[in-house]
Amino acid sequence: MRWWVLGLLIAMACPALAADYDDSWLRGSQVIGAAPSPPPRLYRIWAGVYGGVQVSEDFHGVDYTDFPGPLIASASRQDAVLNLLQGALGGMSTLGPENSNGPSYGGFIGYNWQIDDVVFGAELNVNRSSLSSAQQSTVNRGYIVLLPGTSTLYGVNVTTTANGTVSMSDYFTLRGRLGWAFGNFLPYMVGGLSFAQLNSTRFYDINYVCSANCGSGGVTPGGDYPFSDATHGRYTIGFNGAVGMDYMLTPNLFMRGEVEYLHLGEPTDIRLSTISARIGIGLKY
């Protein structure tokens, strides 16, 4: 009888014990040894083709300081008086750096690769800009020279005239890009090559005449050495670097802010550079 009563009590207790456990193990939601679910991504996917448009404010720098140097050296090789004065002639030009600014607009197209939150890619950036610069200088000074092979001191008046102009309408860059994605943001840095289409002119003239002891020893120092050249539609190569940030508005639409430095080369020894502050909007495909 005792065994019958014990069996009855166990039978009554089993349904109550089973009710204390859920049946999730039957659905396989907590299988021992299964990998945990991955956490949600903390960044957007930027991989793929993208392109857009942009507007900028460009701050241009044009430096004419160096362009008379090679021309002075060329004239000094041809004339004994100018060879003696070569060091002084370099200080007679008053051409120098000049700054200006103006708007520009353009577009960009590129391709991104992405490994986790690291984004890298290549981009072509084209801009329409406006740069027009001109400088001129005329300087007159007197010198006393002792010509080789003579014992007479001659006085000479030297006049240098320098004119330089540069204009630019287009520039573009081919650059690599490296960024770090977090949330909707993609801060990045870039570096690459810059190309610009330029027009430039140079004119430099060194003229000197005798001012004292002229004709002594049968010598009357004097000479005139003009140089000029011009380029039209010439492409120059430089380099560029930038920092910026893209912000994803939708899965396919993003905004951009960027500051870029461009070294645009040295056509005919005139140095050009630009700092561009820009904003843009683009599509990712």
DAWOFEN-V602592 format. One record per residue. N is the residue number from 0. RES is the residue in one small letter. OMEGA is omega in radians with two decimals (999 if undefined). NEAR is the number of other C-alpha atoms within 12 Angstrom. Layout:
N|RES|OMEGA|NEAR + N|RES|OMEGA|NEAR
This chain:
0|m|-3.14|7 + 1|r|3.14|8 + 2|w|3.08|9 + 3|w|3.13|10 + 4|v|3.13|11 + 5|l|3.12|12 + 6|g|3.12|13 + 7|l|3.13|13 + 8|l|3.11|14 + 9|i|3.14|14 + 10|a|3.14|14 + 11|m|-3.07|13 + 12|a|-3.05|14 + 13|c|3.12|14 + 14|p|-3.13|12 + 15|a|3.11|12 + 16|l|3.14|12 + 17|a|-3.12|12 + 18|a|-3.13|10 + 19|d|-3.12|10 + 20|y|3.05|12 + 21|d|-3.09|13 + 22|d|-3.11|12 + 23|s|-3.14|10 + 24|w|3.07|11 + 25|l|-3.11|10 + 26|r|3.10|9 + 27|g|-3.08|12 + 28|s|3.13|15 + 29|q|-3.14|15 + 30|v|-3.13|12 + 31|i|3.11|9 + 32|g|-3.14|8 + 33|a|3.13|9 + 34|a|3.11|10 + 35|p|3.11|10 + 36|s|-3.13|8 + 37|p|3.10|7 + 38|p|3.12|8 + 39|p|3.12|8 + 40|r|3.13|13 + 41|l|-3.12|15 + 42|y|3.10|24 + 43|r|3.09|30 + 44|i|-3.11|31 + 45|w|-3.06|41 + 46|a|3.07|28 + 47|g|-3.14|21 + 48|v|3.08|23 + 49|y|3.10|30 + 50|g|-3.12|29 + 51|g|3.14|29 + 52|v|-3.07|27 + 53|q|3.00|28 + 54|v|-3.02|28 + 55|s|2.86|30 + 56|e|-3.07|27 + 57|d|3.10|31 + 58|f|-3.00|28 + 59|h|3.01|34 + 60|g|3.10|32 + 61|v|-3.09|38 + 62|d|-3.13|33 + 63|y|-2.96|37 + 64|t|-2.96|29 + 65|d|-2.93|28 + 66|f|3.10|36 + 67|p|-3.02|39 + 68|g|-3.14|27 + 69|p|-3.14|21 + 70|l|3.06|32 + 71|i|3.14|36 + 72|a|3.14|26 + 73|s|3.12|21 + 74|a|-3.11|31 + 75|s|3.11|25 + 76|r|-3.07|17 + 77|q|-2.97|17 + 78|d|-3.08|24 + 79|a|3.14|21 + 80|v|-3.14|37 + 81|l|3.08|38 + 82|n|3.09|22 + 83|l|-3.06|23 + 84|l|-3.00|30 + 85|q|-3.13|28 + 86|g|-3.13|16 + 87|a|-3.10|26 + 88|l|3.14|37 + 89|g|3.13|27 + 90|g|-3.11|21 + 91|m|3.11|29 + 92|s|3.11|34 + 93|t|3.05|26 + 94|l|-3.10|32 + 95|g|-3.13|26 + 96|p|3.14|22 + 97|e|-3.12|28 + 98|n|3.07|23 + 99|s|3.10|24 + 100|n|-3.14|23 + 101|g|-3.11|25 + 102|p|3.00|25 + 103|s|3.12|32 + 104|y|-3.12|28 + 105|g|-3.09|30 + 106|g|-3.14|29 + 107|f|3.05|30 + 108|i|-3.09|29 + 109|g|3.12|29 + 110|y|3.12|25 + 111|n|2.86|29 + 112|w|-3.09|25 + 113|q|3.01|23 + 114|i|-3.03|18 + 115|d|-3.12|18 + 116|d|3.10|25 + 117|v|-3.10|24 + 118|v|3.08|31 + 119|f|-3.08|29 + 120|g|3.14|30 + 121|a|-3.04|29 + 122|e|2.99|31 + 123|l|-3.05|30 + 124|n|-3.08|38 + 125|v|-3.10|30 + 126|n|3.02|31 + 127|r|-3.06|26 + 128|s|3.12|29 + 129|s|3.10|28 + 130|l|3.08|34 + 131|s|-3.05|25 + 132|s|3.10|30 + 133|a|3.04|27 + 134|q|3.06|30 + 135|q|-3.07|25 + 136|s|3.01|26 + 137|t|-3.09|21 + 138|v|3.11|25 + 139|n|3.12|24 + 140|r|3.09|23 + 141|g|-3.13|23 + 142|y|3.00|26 + 143|i|-3.06|26 + 144|v|3.02|29 + 145|l|-3.08|24 + 146|l|3.09|24 + 147|p|3.10|15 + 148|g|3.10|10 + 149|t|3.08|13 + 150|s|-3.07|13 + 151|t|3.02|21 + 152|l|-3.14|25 + 153|y|3.00|30 + 154|g|3.12|27 + 155|v|2.99|30 + 156|n|-3.09|29 + 157|v|3.08|34 + 158|t|3.05|30 + 159|t|3.10|37 + 160|t|-3.11|32 + 161|a|3.05|38 + 162|n|3.09|32 + 163|g|3.08|41 + 164|t|3.07|35 + 165|v|3.00|37 + 166|s|-3.12|31 + 167|m|3.10|36 + 168|s|-3.09|27 + 169|d|2.93|27 + 170|y|3.10|42 + 171|f|-3.10|37 + 172|t|2.99|38 + 173|l|-2.92|29 + 174|r|3.00|32 + 175|g|-3.06|29 + 176|r|3.10|33 + 177|l|-3.09|31 + 178|g|3.14|30 + 179|w|-3.08|31 + 180|a|2.96|30 + 181|f|-3.05|23 + 182|g|3.08|19 + 183|n|-3.02|26 + 184|f|3.01|28 + 185|l|2.99|35 + 186|p|-3.05|29 + 187|y|2.98|31 + 188|m|-3.09|29 + 189|v|3.04|33 + 190|g|-3.13|29 + 191|g|-3.09|29 + 192|l|3.05|28 + 193|s|3.13|36 + 194|f|-3.14|35 + 195|a|3.05|40 + 196|q|-2.96|33 + 197|l|2.89|34 + 198|n|3.14|30 + 199|s|3.02|36 + 200|t|3.05|31 + 201|r|2.97|33 + 202|f|3.10|30 + 203|y|-3.12|36 + 204|d|3.04|31 + 205|i|-3.13|40 + 206|n|3.08|31 + 207|y|3.14|33 + 208|v|3.14|28 + 209|c|3.13|26 + 210|s|-3.13|22 + 211|a|-3.12|22 + 212|n|-3.13|21 + 213|c|3.13|21 + 214|g|3.12|17 + 215|s|-3.11|19 + 216|g|3.13|15 + 217|g|-3.10|11 + 218|v|3.02|23 + 219|t|-3.08|22 + 220|p|3.07|33 + 221|g|3.11|25 + 222|g|3.13|24 + 223|d|-3.07|23 + 224|y|3.11|26 + 225|p|3.07|23 + 226|f|3.06|27 + 227|s|3.01|22 + 228|d|-3.11|20 + 229|a|3.03|20 + 230|t|3.13|21 + 231|h|3.12|20 + 232|g|-3.10|20 + 233|r|3.08|25 + 234|y|3.09|23 + 235|t|-3.11|33 + 236|i|3.06|26 + 237|g|3.13|29 + 238|f|-3.13|29 + 239|n|3.04|33 + 240|g|-3.07|30 + 241|a|2.93|33 + 242|v|-3.11|27 + 243|g|3.13|29 + 244|m|2.96|30 + 245|d|3.11|36 + 246|y|-3.09|33 + 247|m|3.09|26 + 248|l|3.07|19 + 249|t|3.12|19 + 250|p|-3.11|19 + 251|n|-3.06|23 + 252|l|-3.14|22 + 253|f|3.04|29 + 254|m|-3.09|30 + 255|r|2.94|33 + 256|g|-2.99|28 + 257|e|2.97|30 + 258|v|-3.04|27 + 259|e|2.99|35 + 260|y|3.14|31 + 261|l|2.93|36 + 262|h|-2.96|35 + 263|l|3.06|37 + 264|g|-3.11|29 + 265|e|3.12|30 + 266|p|3.14|38 + 267|t|3.05|32 + 268|d|3.01|26 + 269|i|-3.04|38 + 270|r|-3.10|33 + 271|l|3.05|44 + 272|s|-3.14|37 + 273|t|2.92|42 + 274|i|-3.05|30 + 275|s|3.03|37 + 276|a|-2.98|28 + 277|r|2.97|33 + 278|i|-3.12|30 + 279|g|3.08|30 + 280|i|-3.04|29 + 281|g|3.10|30 + 282|l|3.03|29 + 283|k|-3.07|28 + 284|y|999|20
